[in-house]
Amino acid sequence: MSELKTDFSHIGQALSKVVVGQSTLIQQLLVALLCGGHIILEGAPGTGKTLLVKVLSRLIQSDFRRIQLTPDILPADILGANIFDLNNRSFILKKGPIFTQILLADEINRTPPKTQSALLEAMEEQQVTLDGERLPLPDLFWVAATQNSLEFEGTYPLPEAQLDRFLFKLIVDYPAPTAEKQMLLNAQAGFEAKQLDLDRIAPIADVQQILQARQAVKSITVQEKLLDYLLSLVHKSRQHPDLALGPSPRSAVSWLRACKAHAWLANRDYVTPDDVKAVAQPLLRHRLILSPEAQLDGLRVDNVISSLLEQVPAPR
């Protein structure tokens, strides 16, 4: 297990060299990978969202496919279809890009709800149904979706049912001035993100090791008082006056899994209240819906989550 933890540490360090100044984001990305939980990466253009996922897929030697989602893309363009072969006079299954290990759904909010819903079964049940036939997806199957937080024209907001299937919503913010200066120095030295040769990046782990790490995370100890603390936060949020919708039971289970993964990455075999707090923002921000009054007052979901963590006392 110590070797696996070392590999994850090296993966994080390698990602930090390519996408500079995003250490917290990279840690949350690795937590989601350990849980097998899908993620939304939201940020302004040019902040490295696509690059981050592409490099991660290379570091763990996984199959990678990218879908550029647009308003005219159809479910069959993602899932595939049975095509009639005139020569053999039979149907042949042509699998879509969803049959991969890491799927990057670029600008997911630019495709209409019918196409967005094509991902629902795959994300929840790790399978695709085509013409009544159930087709399993790879064991590692992991979706990373991106969206631009600044553009609203021509977009289709994701429905709550689909948002709940994402473990984390990660905000890709601008780097700090020192990190951005390092980016300029890297560019001055010849680094070009768009010309990055992924084949020259040395893999650190493989898919089998990632799956082994996921099994190891399941054995992390969680005391009953930590479970009570997590449930108190969930129930408090459902009764919060500034929220019209609180987290679902699926959210509570996902929160527990994320806490275990965070503890495992911190080289502990038990969960602490700090683990619960560390993953609260990315896990809840896309699941909670502000009440109309709170929206008029200009409140942000992240502020409500912070107040929840302050109101509920953590166990010692």
C-alpha positions in Angstrom: 0.0 0.0 0.0 2.9 2.4 0.7 4.1 2.0 -2.9 0.6 2.9 -4.2 0.5 6.0 -2.0 4.0 7.0 -3.2 2.8 6.6 -6.8 -0.2 8.9 -6.2 2.2 11.4 -4.6 4.4 11.3 -7.7 1.3 11.7 -10.0 0.3 14.8 -8.1 3.8 16.2 -8.4 3.9 15.5 -12.1 0.6 17.2 -12.7 1.8 20.2 -10.7 4.7 20.6 -13.1 2.4 20.8 -16.1 -0.5 22.7 -14.6 1.2 25.2 -12.3 -0.4 26.7 -9.2 -3.3 24.3 -8.8 -2.2 22.1 -5.9 -5.6 22.0 -4.1 -7.4 21.2 -7.4 -5.0 18.4 -8.2 -5.5 16.8 -4.7 -9.2 17.0 -5.2 -8.8 15.4 -8.7 -6.9 12.5 -7.2 -9.5 12.1 -4.4 -12.2 11.8 -7.1 -10.1 9.3 -9.1 -9.6 7.2 -6.0 -13.4 7.1 -5.4 -14.2 6.5 -9.0 -16.4 9.6 -8.8 -17.0 11.7 -11.9 -16.1 15.4 -11.9 -17.1 18.7 -13.4 -14.2 21.1 -14.0 -15.5 24.7 -14.2 -13.4 27.7 -15.1 -12.5 30.3 -17.6 -10.9 29.4 -20.9 -7.2 28.8 -20.9 -6.9 27.6 -17.2 -5.7 24.1 -18.1 -8.9 22.0 -17.6 -8.4 19.8 -20.7 -4.7 19.6 -20.3 -5.0 18.4 -16.7 -7.2 15.4 -17.7 -5.1 14.5 -20.7 -1.9 14.5 -18.7 -3.5 12.4 -15.9 -4.7 9.8 -18.4 -1.1 9.4 -19.6 0.4 9.2 -16.2 -1.8 6.2 -15.3 -1.6 4.6 -18.8 -5.3 4.6 -19.4 -7.4 4.8 -22.6 -8.5 8.4 -23.2 -11.2 9.8 -25.4 -12.4 13.3 -25.8 -15.8 14.5 -26.9 -16.3 18.1 -28.0 -19.9 18.6 -27.1 -22.0 20.9 -29.3 -25.7 21.7 -29.7 -26.0 19.4 -32.8 -24.3 16.3 -31.3 -26.7 13.3 -30.9 -26.7 10.5 -28.2 -25.5 8.0 -30.9 -22.4 10.1 -31.4 -21.5 9.3 -27.8 -22.9 5.8 -27.2 -22.5 4.3 -30.7 -25.1 2.4 -32.8 -25.8 -0.8 -34.6 -24.9 -0.2 -38.3 -26.3 -2.4 -41.1 -23.5 -4.0 -43.1 -24.7 -4.5 -46.7 -22.0 -7.0 -47.5 -22.7 -9.3 -44.6 -26.4 -8.3 -44.5 -26.2 -8.0 -40.7 -25.9 -5.4 -38.0 -22.5 -4.5 -36.6 -22.0 -2.6 -33.4 -20.0 0.5 -33.8 -19.0 1.6 -30.3 -19.0 5.3 -29.5 -16.3 7.2 -27.6 -17.9 6.4 -24.2 -16.3 3.0 -24.3 -13.1 4.1 -22.8 -11.4 4.4 -19.4 -11.2 8.2 -19.1 -13.8 10.2 -21.0 -13.4 14.0 -21.3 -16.7 15.6 -22.0 -15.7 19.1 -23.1 -18.2 21.9 -22.6 -20.9 19.6 -21.4 -23.4 22.4 -20.9 -23.3 23.2 -24.6 -25.2 20.1 -25.6 -29.0 19.7 -25.2 -30.6 17.7 -22.4 -31.3 14.6 -24.7 -27.6 14.2 -25.3 -26.7 15.0 -21.7 -29.0 12.2 -20.6 -27.1 9.7 -22.7 -24.4 9.9 -20.0 -26.7 9.1 -17.1 -26.8 5.4 -17.3 -23.1 5.1 -18.0 -22.2 7.3 -15.1 -24.4 5.6 -12.5 -24.4 1.9 -13.6 -21.2 1.7 -15.6 -23.0 0.3 -18.6 -24.7 1.3 -21.9 -27.9 -0.1 -23.3 -28.1 -0.2 -27.1 -31.1 -1.7 -28.8 -32.0 -3.6 -25.6 -28.5 -5.0 -25.2 -26.5 -4.1 -22.0 -22.9 -3.4 -22.7 -20.5 -3.0 -19.8 -18.0 -0.2 -19.6 -14.3 -0.6 -18.5 -13.7 -1.0 -14.7 -11.9 2.3 -14.5 -14.6 4.3 -16.4 -14.3 7.9 -15.3 -15.9 11.0 -16.7 -14.4 14.5 -16.4 -16.7 17.1 -17.8 -15.7 20.8 -18.4 -17.8 23.9 -18.6 -17.2 27.6 -18.9 -18.5 29.6 -15.9 -18.7 32.8 -17.8 -20.8 32.0 -20.9 -24.5 31.5 -20.6 -25.8 32.1 -24.1 -26.4 28.9 -26.0 -25.9 26.7 -23.0 -28.2 24.1 -21.4 -27.8 23.9 -17.6 -27.4 20.3 -16.4 -30.5 18.9 -14.6 -30.2 18.1 -10.9 -30.5 14.3 -11.6 -27.3 14.5 -13.7 -25.5 16.9 -11.4 -26.0 14.5 -8.5 -24.1 11.8 -10.4 -20.9 13.9 -10.4 -18.9 13.5 -7.2 -17.1 16.8 -7.3 -17.5 20.2 -9.0 -14.0 21.6 -9.1 -13.5 25.3 -9.7 -10.4 25.9 -11.8 -9.4 29.4 -10.8 -6.7 31.7 -12.0 -3.2 30.8 -10.5 -1.5 33.0 -8.0 0.9 35.7 -9.3 4.0 33.6 -8.4 2.6 30.5 -10.1 1.6 32.5 -13.2 5.1 33.9 -13.4 6.4 30.3 -13.3 4.1 29.6 -16.2 5.7 32.4 -18.2 9.2 31.2 -17.3 8.2 27.7 -18.6 6.9 29.2 -21.8 10.1 31.2 -22.2 12.0 28.0 -21.8 10.0 26.5 -24.7 7.1 24.7 -23.0 3.9 24.7 -25.3 0.8 23.1 -23.8 -0.9 22.7 -27.2 2.2 21.0 -28.6 2.8 18.8 -25.6 3.7 15.3 -26.7 1.9 13.0 -24.3 3.9 10.0 -25.5 7.0 11.6 -24.0 5.4 11.8 -20.5 6.6 8.8 -18.5 3.8 6.8 -16.9 3.9 6.5 -13.1 1.2 3.9 -12.5 -1.2 1.7 -14.5 -4.9 1.1 -14.4 -4.6 -2.0 -12.3 -2.8 -0.1 -9.6 -5.5 2.6 -9.6 -8.1 -0.2 -9.1 -6.0 -1.7 -6.3 -5.9 1.8 -4.6 -9.7 2.0 -4.8 -10.0 -1.3 -3.0 -7.5 -0.1 -0.3 -9.6 3.1 0.3 -12.6 1.0 1.2 -10.7 -0.4 4.2 -10.2 3.0 5.8 -11.7 3.2 9.3 -14.5 5.5 10.1 -15.7 5.9 13.7 -19.4 6.1 14.5 -19.1 9.6 15.8 -17.6 10.7 12.5 -20.6 9.2 10.7 -22.9 11.1 13.1 -21.0 14.3 12.3 -21.4 13.8 8.6 -25.1 13.1 9.0 -25.5 16.2 11.1 -24.1 18.3 8.3 -26.4 16.6 5.8 -29.5 17.1 7.9 -28.6 20.6 8.8 -28.2 21.6 5.2 -31.6 20.2 4.3 -33.2 22.5 6.9 -31.1 25.5 6.1 -33.3 28.6 5.5 -31.1 29.8 2.6 -31.4 26.5 0.7 -34.3 25.3 -1.5 -32.7 21.8 -2.0 -30.3 20.0 0.3 -28.0 17.0 -0.5 -29.5 13.6 -1.4 -28.8 10.3 0.3 -26.5 9.5 -2.6 -24.6 12.6 -1.6 -24.0 11.4 2.0 -22.6 8.1 0.7 -20.4 9.9 -1.8 -19.2 12.2 1.0 -18.1 9.3 3.1 -16.2 7.7 0.1 -14.5 11.0 -0.5 -13.5 11.4 3.1 -11.9 7.9 3.1 -10.0 8.7 -0.1 -8.8 12.0 1.4 -7.5 10.2 4.5 -5.8 7.6 2.4 -3.9 10.2 0.4 -2.9 11.9 3.7 -1.3 8.5 4.7 -3.8 7.7 7.4 -6.0 4.6 7.9 -8.7 6.5 9.7 -11.0 9.5 8.9 -10.9 12.8 10.9 -13.3 15.8 10.9 -10.7 17.6 8.8 -11.3 15.1 6.0 -15.0 15.7 6.2 -14.4 19.5 5.9 -11.8 19.3 3.2 -14.1 17.7 0.6 -17.3 19.5 1.6 -17.0 22.4 -0.9 -16.4 20.4 -4.1 -18.9 17.7 -3.1 -21.8 20.0 -2.2 -21.5 23.1 -4.3 -23.3 21.6 -7.3 -25.9 19.7 -5.3 -27.3 22.6 -3.1 -29.8 25.0 -4.6 -30.2 28.4 -3.1 -33.7 29.7 -2.2 -35.0 32.6 -4.3 -34.6 35.0 -1.4 -30.9 33.9 -0.9 -30.3 34.4 -4.6 -31.7 37.9 -4.5 -29.5 38.7 -1.5 -26.5 37.7 -3.6 -25.5 34.7 -1.4 -23.2 32.1 -2.9 -23.4 28.3 -2.3 -19.8 28.2 -1.1 -20.6 30.7 1.6 -23.6 28.6 2.8 -21.4 25.5 3.0 -18.8 27.4 5.0 -21.4 28.5 7.4 -22.7 25.0 7.8 -19.2 23.7 8.7 -19.0 26.5 11.4 -22.5 25.8 12.8 -22.1 22.0 13.3 -19.6 21.2 16.0 -16.9 18.6 15.0 -16.3 15.7 17.3 -13.0 15.5 19.2 
